[in-house]
Amino acid sequence: MPSETDISGIRCYDKVVDDVTYKVPRGITREARCGVWIVRVLKNNQLLVSARFTDLRFGDTGLALNAAIIHLLHSGHAWLNYDVLRLDERAVVHWRKRSGVGLCAVAYVISKRPGRGETLFLSTYKRVASGRGMEKFRGKLIEVLEVSYKLSSDESSAPYAMQKKMRADIHHLLNSQDFQAFLAAGKRKADQIVVDQYLD
């Protein structure tokens, strides 16, 4: 069930409550026992947003969720779609701050087996944004797709035709609006890191 509030640019997951599937933004969870949506955003071990929206208070599960979404959006801490660069159905790239290195592009590949998938360091934001590290970054993205293929197929390497498709897919992605939006998200995060360091 879609929210009454526009969440088209927000990263969401599906949550079933009483046989109804709701689109729920990241940062909002459901506590079924109490009939409540919980808005909670934690960054760098600091609680930035914390609020509870009960079905009882708003008269309906959907209305309570809508109030939670509005609260999350107005906090300015909602996870936006373009903060993440999707490579395929199993692999995504995030901007992550690493101590001693600064802002970095890090890929995560989901495994179909139990347990965690693979995490791969790709590049620093500075190298990608400057253009100097783009060829190496391109190679790393292709490597991520190869890891994704191996984890999903149980094969030791992708066939030549699949490798060719991976190179073409990454070439298209790096020339897309999605990649430009991902770069812009990186710039915002890099700028925020500079501000935070100044304030500290």
LUMVEXMAR-917437 format. One record per residue (C-alpha): z, y, x; residue number from 0. Coordinates in steps of 0.05 Angstrom, whole numbers. Example, Ala and Ser with C-alpha at 12.3 -4.5 7.8 and 13.67 -1.06 7.14 Angstrom:
2
+--------+--------+--------+-----+
!     up !  north !   east !   n !
+--------+--------+--------+-----+
!    156 !    -90 !    246 !   0 !
!    143 !    -21 !    273 !   1 !
+--------+--------+--------+-----+
***
This chain:
200
+--------+--------+--------+-----+
!     up !  north !   east !   n !
+--------+--------+--------+-----+
!      0 !      0 !      0 !   0 !
!    -20 !     67 !     31 !   1 !
!     30 !    123 !     36 !   2 !
!     23 !    186 !     -5 !   3 !
!     26 !    224 !     61 !   4 !
!    -35 !    224 !    107 !   5 !
!    -22 !    175 !    163 !   6 !
!    -94 !    165 !    184 !   7 !
!    -80 !    187 !    256 !   8 !
!    -14 !    150 !    264 !   9 !
!     -4 !     81 !    295 !  10 !
!     20 !     34 !    239 !  11 !
!     38 !    -38 !    225 !  12 !
!     39 !    -77 !    159 !  13 !
!    107 !    -92 !    128 !  14 !
!    115 !   -135 !     65 !  15 !
!    172 !   -115 !     19 !  16 !
!    180 !   -150 !    -48 !  17 !
!    108 !   -178 !    -44 !  18 !
!     79 !   -108 !    -31 !  19 !
!     47 !    -93 !     36 !  20 !
!     63 !    -24 !     63 !  21 !
!     30 !     13 !    121 !  22 !
!     89 !     34 !    164 !  23 !
!     85 !     80 !    224 !  24 !
!    116 !     59 !    290 !  25 !
!    185 !     88 !    295 !  26 !
!    203 !     66 !    224 !  27 !
!    235 !     -1 !    210 !  28 !
!    260 !    -37 !    148 !  29 !
!    330 !    -62 !    136 !  30 !
!    319 !   -108 !     77 !  31 !
!    393 !   -124 !     64 !  32 !
!    409 !    -51 !     49 !  33 !
!    341 !    -31 !     21 !  34 !
!    331 !     24 !     72 !  35 !
!    277 !     51 !    118 !  36 !
!    305 !     72 !    185 !  37 !
!    271 !    126 !    227 !  38 !
!    290 !    117 !    300 !  39 !
!    255 !    144 !    362 !  40 !
!    283 !    128 !    430 !  41 !
!    251 !    155 !    494 !  42 !
!    278 !    151 !    565 !  43 !
!    342 !    121 !    536 !  44 !
!    353 !    184 !    494 !  45 !
!    356 !    181 !    418 !  46 !
!    308 !    235 !    394 !  47 !
!    304 !    219 !    319 !  48 !
!    352 !    180 !    275 !  49 !
!    353 !    179 !    199 !  50 !
!    359 !    131 !    139 !  51 !
!    321 !    133 !     74 !  52 !
!    347 !     87 !     19 !  53 !
!    306 !     60 !    -39 !  54 !
!    365 !     76 !    -85 !  55 !
!    367 !    149 !    -66 !  56 !
!    291 !    159 !    -75 !  57 !
!    285 !    112 !   -135 !  58 !
!    230 !     69 !   -104 !  59 !
!    213 !     33 !    -39 !  60 !
!    147 !     70 !    -31 !  61 !
!    178 !    139 !    -44 !  62 !
!    233 !    124 !      6 !  63 !
!    181 !    104 !     58 !  64 !
!    141 !    168 !     43 !  65 !
!    203 !    210 !     57 !  66 !
!    215 !    172 !    122 !  67 !
!    143 !    185 !    143 !  68 !
!    148 !    259 !    128 !  69 !
!    213 !    262 !    170 !  70 !
!    179 !    226 !    228 !  71 !
!    117 !    271 !    226 !  72 !
!    159 !    335 !    223 !  73 !
!    200 !    311 !    283 !  74 !
!    137 !    313 !    326 !  75 !
!    151 !    244 !    354 !  76 !
!    103 !    201 !    314 !  77 !
!     59 !    153 !    355 !  78 !
!    -13 !    176 !    349 !  79 !
!    -73 !    129 !    351 !  80 !
!   -105 !    166 !    409 !  81 !
!    -42 !    157 !    452 !  82 !
!    -68 !     86 !    461 !  83 !
!   -136 !     63 !    486 !  84 !
!   -156 !     -3 !    453 !  85 !
!   -200 !    -48 !    496 !  86 !
!   -204 !   -107 !    449 !  87 !
!   -160 !   -141 !    395 !  88 !
!   -110 !   -163 !    448 !  89 !
!   -111 !   -109 !    502 !  90 !
!    -89 !    -36 !    500 !  91 !
!    -77 !     18 !    552 !  92 !
!    -18 !     66 !    548 !  93 !
!      5 !    126 !    588 !  94 !
!     73 !    110 !    619 !  95 !
!    117 !    151 !    666 !  96 !
!    138 !    111 !    728 !  97 !
!    192 !    136 !    774 !  98 !
!    165 !    158 !    841 !  99 !
!     93 !    155 !    817 ! 100 !
!     89 !    199 !    756 ! 101 !
!     46 !    188 !    695 ! 102 !
!      4 !    124 !    699 ! 103 !
!    -45 !     84 !    657 ! 104 !
!    -16 !     16 !    643 ! 105 !
!    -50 !    -41 !    605 ! 106 !
!    -16 !    -93 !    562 ! 107 !
!    -50 !   -157 !    541 ! 108 !
!    -21 !   -199 !    485 ! 109 !
!    -17 !   -274 !    498 ! 110 !
!    -28 !   -326 !    443 ! 111 !
!     26 !   -368 !    477 ! 112 !
!    100 !   -357 !    463 ! 113 !
!    132 !   -302 !    505 ! 114 !
!    106 !   -238 !    534 ! 115 !
!     34 !   -224 !    554 ! 116 !
!      9 !   -190 !    617 ! 117 !
!     23 !   -119 !    640 ! 118 !
!    -25 !    -88 !    691 ! 119 !
!    -20 !    -22 !    728 ! 120 !
!    -88 !     13 !    727 ! 121 !
!    -83 !     82 !    758 ! 122 !
!    -45 !    147 !    760 ! 123 !
!    -63 !    202 !    710 ! 124 !
!    -80 !    250 !    767 ! 125 !
!   -133 !    203 !    796 ! 126 !
!   -165 !    190 !    728 ! 127 !
!   -163 !    263 !    706 ! 128 !
!   -193 !    287 !    772 ! 129 !
!   -250 !    238 !    767 ! 130 !
!   -238 !    213 !    838 ! 131 !
!   -210 !    147 !    816 ! 132 !
!   -258 !    132 !    759 ! 133 !
!   -297 !     76 !    792 ! 134 !
!   -234 !     39 !    810 ! 135 !
!   -206 !     53 !    740 ! 136 !
!   -270 !     25 !    709 ! 137 !
!   -262 !    -38 !    751 ! 138 !
!   -189 !    -45 !    729 ! 139 !
!   -208 !    -39 !    656 ! 140 !
!   -259 !    -95 !    664 ! 141 !
!   -205 !   -136 !    699 ! 142 !
!   -160 !   -126 !    638 ! 143 !
!   -215 !   -153 !    592 ! 144 !
!   -222 !   -213 !    638 ! 145 !
!   -147 !   -226 !    633 ! 146 !
!   -152 !   -219 !    557 ! 147 !
!   -208 !   -270 !    556 ! 148 !
!   -170 !   -320 !    599 ! 149 !
!   -107 !   -314 !    557 ! 150 !
!   -145 !   -325 !    493 ! 151 !
!   -193 !   -380 !    516 ! 152 !
!   -153 !   -420 !    567 ! 153 !
!   -213 !   -416 !    614 ! 154 !
!   -204 !   -397 !    687 ! 155 !
!   -261 !   -346 !    685 ! 156 !
!   -308 !   -313 !    635 ! 157 !
!   -381 !   -337 !    635 ! 158 !
!   -433 !   -289 !    664 ! 159 !
!   -458 !   -267 !    595 ! 160 !
!   -386 !   -249 !    574 ! 161 !
!   -375 !   -211 !    640 ! 162 !
!   -439 !   -172 !    628 ! 163 !
!   -415 !   -154 !    557 ! 164 !
!   -347 !   -132 !    585 ! 165 !
!   -380 !    -84 !    634 ! 166 !
!   -424 !    -56 !    578 ! 167 !
!   -364 !    -48 !    531 ! 168 !
!   -324 !    -10 !    584 ! 169 !
!   -384 !     34 !    601 ! 170 !
!   -390 !     52 !    527 ! 171 !
!   -315 !     63 !    520 ! 172 !
!   -311 !    111 !    580 ! 173 !
!   -366 !    153 !    549 ! 174 !
!   -334 !    155 !    480 ! 175 !
!   -293 !    206 !    441 ! 176 !
!   -236 !    155 !    440 ! 177 !
!   -231 !    159 !    516 ! 178 !
!   -233 !    236 !    515 ! 179 !
!   -176 !    235 !    463 ! 180 !
!   -137 !    187 !    508 ! 181 !
!   -147 !    233 !    567 ! 182 !
!   -123 !    292 !    525 ! 183 !
!    -61 !    252 !    505 ! 184 !
!    -48 !    240 !    579 ! 185 !
!    -53 !    314 !    594 ! 186 !
!     -2 !    330 !    540 ! 187 !
!     45 !    278 !    569 ! 188 !
!     35 !    303 !    640 ! 189 !
!     48 !    374 !    617 ! 190 !
!    111 !    352 !    581 ! 191 !
!    136 !    317 !    644 ! 192 !
!    127 !    382 !    683 ! 193 !
!    166 !    421 !    630 ! 194 !
!    222 !    369 !    628 ! 195 !
!    228 !    370 !    704 ! 196 !
!    232 !    446 !    703 ! 197 !
!    286 !    446 !    650 ! 198 !
!    326 !    394 !    688 ! 199 !
+--------+--------+--------+-----+
***
